[in-house]
Structures are given as C-alpha cells and as structure tokens.
Amino acid sequence: MAYSWEEERKGGGMSSTGGAGFESAREVYRRPKPTSSVPASRTRSESAGGRSRSEGSSSSGSRRTKPRPGATPRPIGLTISTDSTHPVGVICDHTGSMGEWPEIIREKMALLGKEVERYAPKYAISFAFVGDTRCDSHGLQIREFANGPALDEHLGLLFAEGGGGDTEESYGVAAYYYLTHCNIPNAIRPILMFILDAPDHGDVRPGEVKAYIGDVINEPMSTKEVFKQLMEKFRVYIISVRGAYRDHWVPIVGEQHFIPIEKARDIVEVLIGIVAGELGEFKDFEMRSSARHSDKPDRVSRVGKSLRSVRKTSEKMSSGKGVRADGEESGEKLMKSKKLI
C-alpha cells in the first residue's frame, strides 16, 4: 500500500484496490535532482516548511538507487536543527542481525510524511542508521530534518552496512547525539523512535563519541543515564523486532514505550500510529489504517497488537482531541481532531 505527498482523491480518498489513492505522487521522484555537497562539519538547519538538498539523487524510477558507503558521513561537528513544532526522529539499526529489515524500512519510510502531516502539519523528520561504533565503519549516520519529497532523498543516502561486532549495538551513541546535537527550539511534543533487535552496550565511551561525533567526554556515560536525559527532551519509543530484549528495554523506557513489531512491512503503520497516539488521534489512525489495508486484515491485526499500549495512552487523553500542532499552546494543551474530508 502506498502513501505519498500527493493529496488524497476526493470521494473518500481511497483507491479501487482498497489503498490510499496516491499513485501519481511518485512522479516527483522520477525527475532528476541537482547534486550538491554538504561538508559533515557544517551545521545544517532545516525548517519545517522548507525543502532540504543533499548530496545526490536518491531515486531512479519508482525504486531508489542503493546508496554508496559514506554517502552520509560521520556526523563529526554536525548539529541538526528544525523550527518544527513537531519534530520526529527515526533511528534504525542496520547491522547484520537485522537481515533485510533496514532495506525494507529504507524503501518504505519515505511514505511516512503524508500521514504524519495529517496530525502535525508543521512536522519535520530526521532519519538515522546506527550500528556498532566500536567496530563498524559507518556505525552512525544522521540525516538532517526535512519534510515532503526531500525525505526520500535523505533515505537514499543511508547505507545499510551490516556488520556489528557482538550482540550489543551503539544505540546509546545515537541517543547521545540527539540529546546533545539536535536543536528543536519550538518543539511541542517531539518523538524519537528506535527500530532495533538488540540491547545496547551499557555505556557510551569517550573514544566512540570522539570518533563519530567529535565531542570530548572525560569518562564513559551510562546508557541508562543518557536515555533518562533523552526522555526529558523527547517522547522515546523502542520498536523491537519480534519483541526482542523486552527485559532490557522496558526498565529504560517503560512498558508503554516498548513496541514489538513482527514484520518489516508494517513499520510505516506502526510509526504513524505512535505519532497519532501521542497527539490524541489514535481512533482516527485506526479508521484510516483499516481503510488503507482493507485487503490485508492480517496487517491491521498485527499493527493493532503492536500498538496496544499506544492506544491505552491515547485513550487517556480527551476523546476526539489531540495536542495543538500550531505551536500556540503548550505540549499538553489539546485541540479538536481533524476529521476525514
């Protein structure tokens, strides 16, 4: 099923196949894009309403070209920034144990923005890949915030390296980056989501921080402490492949923020559901998701099971209301839900 940046068709917005009627939107990806180069040491700032430019074209036809190693360099000296009221970060493990998941996720993730935009018009998304910064060559890849078609280009520059030296991965280094090098001055309810299948190393070491981010820290930092501080800045979710390492992650992020997922192709629905739930719009999401996948009841069932805790959180908010997306009220202020046209 495809979503896109194209507006929904009138008359219910659904195609004859039971999916969203967005087929023509991919045309924008088929046009050649200009090439530019952005040094890794340069601070990149993307406003929610703007369009980013990056190192090259990410698509050829309806499928994007496989990225080259180093297309997204180590974020040494890089700080990402957005004026968006609702920034979203999506960090995906790309090590060998994830198998085909990173490539499937990279292919489908560009289709996330349109539905996020429905709930948060002033959204911006930063994508990242994380591996093992203690042994991999491309253990941390960060893309700046963007929205609309630029997201496809950004995803096309993330390289799924595979690798990983042991069971644990460097999620703590990615968490440290978004804690210390991500400026979101207008954020109302920012969300950060990790897609993974392993535990973290337990600490963030000076050597890996220096090698990948350029910061100097004097001693190792506990990953639990890094995540604790990160959760004061973002609503943090762990999306775990088949619910792996629940006992490790639940004490860190909490039961309601640990989301099991069974199939890679469900990822976009799960992410949309989390955003909608955080904004008090889960009922709207359920209705739209069921319509999008009316021919795939098994997917609807799986996604619903994954998002059981998100539904409970959303139900605690005022019925039919969500957090303001215009930045005029605080993050806990609610507004009337946007209804289907």
Secondary structure, 3 states (H helix, E strand, C coil): CCCCCCCCCCCCCECCCCCECCHHHHHHHHCCCCCCCCCCCCCEECCCCCCCCCCCCCCECCECCCCCCCCCCCCCCCCEECCCCEEEEEEEECCHHHCCHHHHHHHHHCCCHHHHHHHCCCEEEEEEEECCCCCCCCCEEECCCECCCHHHHHHCCCCCCCCCCCCCECHHHHHHHHHHCEECCCCCCCEEEEEECCCECCEECHHHHHHHCCCCCCCCEEHHHHHHHHCCCCEEEEEEECCCCHHHHHHHHCHHHEEEECCHHHHHHHHHHHHHHHCCCHHHHHHHHHHHCCCCHHHHHHHHHHCHHHHHHHHCCCCCEEECCCCCCCCCCEEECCCCC
